C-alpha cells in the first residue's frame, strides 16, 4: 500500500522527491493510512492519521492529525474524500482517539472541513522584524542546529517543558522533534538555540521562505532571549527580514488550523472531571458521527448521556469543540461562565 500512496502523493502534491522520500521514510506508518480504491484496484484517494498528544485541562489526550489527504485529479468531485474522512472518524474512535486536528492547505478548505464537523480553533499572531543589531548582553550564546545528531537530551527537554506549559497545544515526542529539525535542514533552515552560560533559555525553528525567514515556532524565557534568538536567525540564515508565528494574542490573529471532537461523551467526561463544580445539560448534534448526537448531563465531576433529560442548551459538534478548547467562549454568552478562555495552538506539523 505504501507504494500506491506515495505515487498518489506525487500526483497530487508539488513536493520535491527528497521530501516525498523523507516523509514516507520518517512519518508514514501503514497502521495510520487509509486508502480509497476504485473498482480496478487503483488508489484514488488517501490520508494518514498520525497520533499526537495534546494538552487539555491539565492532562493530555490523544489526537489524530489528518495528513496528506489527497484525491487523484480524475476522481475529484465524487465525494470520495468525504467517504474516506468519515471512515477515518470511526477508525480513530476505535483507537480511543478523542479529537482530530488538521491544517487546511487552502483557504477554501476551511468551509469543506467545516461541513465535516471541524471547527476553526487554532490561530496565531503574525509578527514582522527587519535587521536587528547584535544584543549587548555577553552572557548569551547562540547555536544553529542542523543535524539531528546534535539534538541533546537538554535541547529536547527544554522544548518539551516549554510546550507542555501551553494549554490546548498539540505536542511533539522525541522522534517527531528530530524529524522536525531534519525537515528544517532539508529546507535550508535551522533550530536556533540560545544559551545563558550552560543553560538553554530559548529556541526558534527557522525556515527560509524566498527573501525572508519564517519562524514556525519559538519559545523563550524572556523578551531579551527572544531578541537574541531573532538576531541568531538573521546571522545564521543570512536574513534581513523575519516573519514569526506567535502564540495568539487576540488582536490581529490569523487562522491556522481546525479540530473536531470524535467522542463527545468522553471529552465531556474529561471536562466534568476538570470542572467538578459545573452542572449543565447539553444537547449535541453531530451529522457525521450519529453516536455523538444526544443529551449530556454534566455534574459532580461526571458526564452521562440521558436523552430523557430536559435540554438547557443545544450545540453542534463544531460549537462544542470550540467551547471545550476555550476558543472565544465570549461568542456563546450563555455558556461563557462554564468554559475558560484559552488560546489553542498547533505548530511544526510538516505542513
Buried (B, 14 or more C-beta within 10 A) or exposed (E): EEEBBBBBBEEBEEEEEEBBEBBBEBBBEEEBBBBBEBEEEBBBBBBBBBBBBBBBBEEEBBBBBBBBBBBBEEBBEBEBBBEBBBEBBEBBBEBEBBBBBBBBEEEEBBEBBBEBBBBBBBBBBEBEBEEBEEBEEEEBBBBBBBEBEEBEEEBBEBBBEBBEEBBBBBBBEEEBBBBBBBBBBBBEBBBBBBBBEEEBBBBBBBBBBEEBBBBBBBBBBEEBBBBBBBBBBBBBBEBEBBBBBBBBEEEEBEBBBBBBBBBBBBBBBBBBBBBEEBEBBBBBBBEBBEBBBBBBBBBEBEBBBEEEBEEBBEBBBBBBBBBBBBBBBEEBEEBBEBBEEBBBBBBBBBB
